Amino acid sequence: MTLPMKRLKIFRWVNDILEEQQSHEIDRELPFTAMLFTILAASGISLYDSWKKLASISLLPNLQHEAQDVVRRVEVLGQDPLTVMQKKAEKTRSKLYREFLAGYVSSVRSGGNVVSFLKSKLRSIFEIQSTAAIRSVEKLGTLVEAYAVMLIVTLCTYILFIVVSSTSFFELSRMGGTPILSQPILYFLIFGLTPFISIIFITVAHTARKSNLLNIKTVYYSAVIPALCVAVLIIASLYISQLEFMIAPMTFPLFITICLCAVSFLPALTYFKIERINYAAEEAMPSFLRDVTEARKIGLSPEKSIIHATKRTGYGKFSDVLSLIRSQMEWGISIRKIFRNIKKKIQTWPVLVNLLILVETIKIGGGSATALEILTEYGEKMRDVEVNKRSLLKPYIVLAFVWSILIAMTTTIVAMTLHVLTQISLPGATVPPTQVMMHSISVFSVGIILQCWISGFFIGKVSEGTLAAGFKYSIMLAITAYVSLWLSQNFLGGMFNLIS
């Protein structure tokens, strides 16, 4: 095969991957788009006006691009909207999007009830998405199990090194032989290969689990300065004699634990503040929409319905946002400007999309009770799907703490026990002194703590969909690993008289 043909094949392969990724993104945005089209159609808005409205919604970037293409073809090329939709249905790789477009076109051309079709299709899309959410949890569960298997293999490898280093194999070089295993290999395994494999798993989880939070770069930025300070401190402890006590075998694991927790503490605190208000908003949004809908049914205007709904208590941190909405509406600020102000405080994507659809429903269609009922009904369904997904993923958080404890305690127990048994059962063998054994345990301990710290980001991504959540889990897992190491080392060390 010639080089140009290979390049063409690679280009097609990359293009297929990008198109498949775009298809998944379209499927994720499609329920909100279908809901928007349904509400606008129920409010009497035409098909083309619905596309024009979608073209201005940046919260749905993939379908916004599709809408902009539809508008461009209609206004510049003079094509019919239905013809454009039919062509897009033939080209798209997303099955849901293709069926939605083709069914919409067929319903309009046949003179059927478009609103009825959209409601039926919307119900079908949400059922499919709910089933897909359960399947995604199963896939994530398989990924977590694979990660646990990797950690078990890592533990077995650690034990292999411990068994070898607890006998005289490392001393073969003194008799003219070559050591079977060397320290560089050990360091590469603990600080190179194992973290690299964990990063691969995190990358896979990143593609399988999407976050609902937008614009959380401040969480990552807050980790930069602590990470630089910790890096400088570690380098200084290696080259400044006055700081060598930090990397002594007895204090090195504690020093690394403190450093890793220091890196994660400020980002974890920042994320906690974001998480509190946004998760409260996700929980409260369907109830808020229900209050608005019920107030609209009794004849209140859309604006008064919103003001009435914001007076309800019990929404937690989301109540502060609702109070802001009420005060701005009472001052006569336009509802679209209020939405722009809310975007500065709320960063969860489903809530922002629901609020945007509510705003557009009121501004374009007058906020009819029928349209608001559709929005409320499917807002409640989205909340139920998300709550169900989180409840199914919670056991994997517990699993992370279990493997952190097991890896830490098993490695220490095997290392110290084999060292003592070698001294007892092989009195003529060349056994490394206790100081060497404690140095090896210190290196293993640091590697285990680092591995558990990295595992926190994997669990954060799996359970909450964002790496930012990993900062809080990394602190908890690193501390869990250190406490397990400290307990096991002090218990066995006191039993074997290895630690003063």
Buried (B, 14 or more C-beta within 10 A) or exposed (E): EEEEEEEEEEEEEEEEEEEEEBBBBBBBBBBBBBBBBBBBBBBEBEBBEBBBBBBEBEBBEBBBEBBBBBBEBBEEEEBEBBEBBBBBBEEBEBEBBBBBBBBBBBBBEEEEEBBEBBBBBBBBBBEBBBEBBEEBBEEBBEBBEEBBEBBEEBBEBBBEBBBBBBBBBBBEEEEEEEBEBEEEBBEEBBBEEBBEBBEEBBEBBBEBBEBBBBEBEBBBEBBEEBBEEBEEBBEEBEEEEEBEEBBEBEEBBBBBBBBBBBBBBBBBEBBEEBBEBBBBBBBBBBBBBBBBBBBBEEEBEBBBBBBBBBEEEEBBBBBEBBEBBBEBBEEEEEBEEBBEBBBEBBBBBBBBBBBBBBBBBBBBBEBBBBBBBBBBBBBBBBBEBBEBBBEBBEEBBEBBBEBBBBBBBBBBBBBBBBBBEBBEEEEEEBBBEBEBBBBBBBBBBBBBBBBBBBBBBBBBBBBBBBBBBBBBBBBBBBBBBBBBBBBBBEBBBEEBEBBE
